[in-house]
Amino acid sequence: MTQNKNRKEVTLDPQTLSLLQIQADQQGRKLKNYMEQVLKEQANRFELTDEYKSMMDEMLDKHYNGQLNYISEDAFRKLTAIKK
């Protein structure tokens, strides 16, 4: 089974890399593999708050009831452009 993966560049200071290398060595992993595992674990800890869920439910209700006014990206950029 092939997984689609995105490549991202991360720049870390030497001290951080050294500490991560020590932890990777303790687990018998390569540094890259260890960092990927740490990031996966962190991402999987994410939980939506009740406040966020309520806000999204309210926004979806407004969307389905036609109570939201959408504008194009161009219109948004014009409204938010900094005047010189």
Secondary structure, 3 states (H helix, E strand, C coil): CCCCCCCCCCCCCHHHHHHHHHHHHHCCCCHHHHHHHHHHHHHHCCCCCHHHHHHHHHHHHHHHCCCCCCCCHHHHHHHHCCCC
